[in-house]
Amino acid sequence: MHDGVQAQVPVLYVADADTARRFYQAFGYSEERTGGDGDARWSYLRCGELTLLLAEVTPRLVDVELPLLIYLYVGDLAATVARLTDAGYTVERAGHPDHAPGGECRTTDPDGNVVVFGQRRAVPEQDRAPDSGQETRFSLIREAAAAVSRRGGAPARCQIGGPRGDACPEPAEVKLADSWGDTVWGCLAHADETLLNARGAFLATEDGTGLAAFLRTRHAPQPDGVPQP
């Protein structure tokens, strides 16, 4: 008799169960049962032997600091992408890694959780859809890290850390920023995670061509004492 885990049911706390259900239906899930009312509603989804419980509870029972990342394997990547895009969701292609030789994509569910999905079955190279440039983004991160290493000036350790505030022992290699002026240094792994989950984040450079240098030049006095235009 098997006395280990018999089944598992991932639970997602969502803002609207109906909206979330329609999103996950694009991956082949269908609603098997639903219930609750008022401040507590739920929708039990199934796709073959896989299950997913969407819980709409006000106020939420669980708060997370960062969006979740869900990985799904699908039988037909192209068909899944078509259903998502037809429903108005943005899908980014992320190449053909070893664990998903049939292709891998990223999207975001209505609650901001990142959903990465791939196809295990390989496809001939001539039949592959063009990628969205994610591999270029990864190489740019490594180039930025290499530039920082050559110049120096980065803090000793990654400042991003884990989702519960636990410190990261890896060296800081990349500086990230957003349009609100916040900056943080991170290792390659946490920098990539941040760029994936924080849509407003971007790579920041430490060279002399930034805004501060521009303003210093703009307001430097000319020989006759008149600021430069």
N, C-alpha and C positions, 0 to 999 in steps of 0.2 A: 504494500500500500504506500503510495506516494504521500508523504506528510509535509511536503514543502508548499510553496505558493501554488494555488490552483488557478488563480486568475488575477489580473490587475486591472484597476479602473482608474486611469488618470482623471483628475478633477481640475477643471479650469473655472476660476471665479470670474464671471463676465459681467459687464454692465447691462447687457440686454441678451437674454437667452435666444430670442428669435433671430436677432441679427447674427449672433455667433453661429447658430445652427445653420443658417443659409450659407455662411462662409465655408464651414466644414463639410457641407453637402457637396461642394465642388471636388472634394477629395474622395467621394464615394460613401461617406457616412450617411445614414438615414436614421431618423428619429424612431426609436423603438418604444419608448415610454416617456411621458412627461407628467408633471404634477406640480402641486403647490399653488399658492396665490399670494397676493399682497406683497409682503416684504421678502418672501422666500419662494422662488420658482426654480425648477430644474428640468433639464432635458437630457435623456439618456440616449446616446447615439451608438450605432454599431456599424462596422464595416467588416463583413466576414466574421472572424473570431475576435476582432479588435473592438474595444469599447472606449467611449469617452463620455464623461459626465460634465455637462455645463451647468454651473450653479450661479443663479442670480439672487444674491442675498444683500439686503440693505439694512444696516451697513455691512460691508464686507467682513467676513470672518477672518480673512487672511490678507495682509498687506505685504507686498513685496517691494523691495527697493529698486529692482531692475525688472524689465520685461522678461518673461520666460523665453527660452529658445526650444522649439519643438522640432524634432527631426522625423520626417515621414518617408518611407519608401513607397513608391507608387508603381503600378504595373505599366502605365503608359504616360510618360512624362509630357509628351506633346498634347495629348488629350486633356490632361490635367491643367496645363498652362492655358489651353484654349478655353476651358470652362471658367477659370479664374479671370482671364482678361475679358471674356464676354460679360462677366458679372461686374466688371469695373475695377478689379483689383490689379495693382501694379506688380509685375513679376520681373525679377532680375535673374538672368542666367549667370551661373557661376562656374562654368567649365565642366570638365569631365574627370573628376578625381578618381583615384583608384577604387574607393569604396562605392562609387556611383558611375561606372563606365558608360551608362546610358544617358548621363547628364545630370546636373544638379541645378536647382533654382532656389531663389529666396522670395518670400513675400511677407506681408504683415497682416495679422488678423485684426478684426475691428477693435480689439482691446489693446493693440500695440505689441502683442507677442510676435516674435520673429518665428516664422515657419520656414524651415529649410526642407526641401524634399528632393529626393533623387530616385533614379531608376537603376536597379541592379543589372538588368539585361543590357548588354552593350549594343551599340548601333554602329554600322559602318561609318567611317570618317566622312565619306561623301554625303551621308544623310544627316549629319549633325547640323542643328540650327546654330547660327552665329551666336557667340557669347556676348555678354553685355559689358565686358571690360573689367570684370571683377579681378581677373588675374593681374591687369595693369595696376589696379589700386593696390594690390598686395605688394607688387614690386616697388611701387612708389613709397610705401611704408619702409621697405628695406633700404631704399636709397636714402630716405630721410634719416634713418638710423645711422647709416654709414657716414653721412655728412656730419651729424652730431658727434660721432666718434672721432672724426678727424679734427673738429674744432674744439671739442671738450666743452665744459660748462654745464653739462647735465647733472642733476642730483645723483647721488649714489644708487638709490633704489627706486623702483616703480612706486608712484604715488597713487595709482588707481586701486590696486588691491582687489580682494574678493568681494562678493555681493553682500557679505555681512560685516564688512569693514576689516577683515583680517588682512594683515600686511603681506605684501608680495616681496620675496627675497631677490627677485631678478633685477638686474640693473636697468635703470631708466634709459631708453634709447630713442624715444619719439616724443615730441611735444605736440599736444592737441590743444585746440582753442575753439571757441564758438563766437558768434556775433555779439554776444552780451559781454565779452571781455574776460570770461573765465578761461583759465589755462590749467593744464595738468600734464605731468610727465608720466609716461608709462613704458612698460616693456612691450615687445612686439605683440605678444599674445593678448595682453589686456588692451593695448591700443587698437588692435583689430576688433576685439569684442566691443569696445566703446564706439568705434566708427560704425559698426554694424547696428548697434542699438540706439545710439544717440544721433538722430538724423541731422541735427544742426552742428555736429562736431566736424572739424576739418584739421588737416595737418598744418602746424604752424612752423615757420622757419625762424632761425636765429641770425639771419644775415643782416646786412646793413641797409636793405632796400625796403624796410617796413614803413609803417605810418609815422613812427617817431622820427626816423631819419628824414623822411619827406618833409615833415613839419619844421624840423630844425633847419633844413636847407631853405624852405620857403620863407621863413622868418629871419634868416640871417641878413644883417644889414649889408647893403652895397657900399662901395667906396664913398659915395656921396651921402651916405646915411639914410637912403631911402630903401625900405624893405623890398626885396625881390618880388615881382608879381606872381 
